[in-house]
């Protein structure tokens, strides 16, 4: 089967009028809203780094199109906003808001 990340079907074909199709995720997670102030902050920072409108607790940074450059941006935003010293490795280990929040609660 594979992870949701591996199940992404990239539809990059162009239509005759040159419109591009966006990637289709075959295993999307249901939106789960943040429950604490820190989770709200993390969701907002994930959304800002990914240039999207909404990120839920269980949304995987990489499944949402995250890559190393906006990952570094996200880590910098989190460190500046929350006064932390996270590394990019921690984003790879805890790619969802819920996982990262639990890690921070430690």
JONORBEL-V279450 format. One record per helix or strand. SS is the DSSP state (h for helix, s for strand). FROM is the first residue (numbers start at 0). LEN is the number of residues. If there is no record, write none. Layout:
BEGIN
ss={SS SS}
from={FROM FROM}
len={LEN LEN}
END
This chain:
BEGIN
ss={h s s s s h s h h s h}
from={4 7 13 19 23 36 59 67 87 95 96}
len={3 2 1 1 2 14 1 15 6 1 9}
END
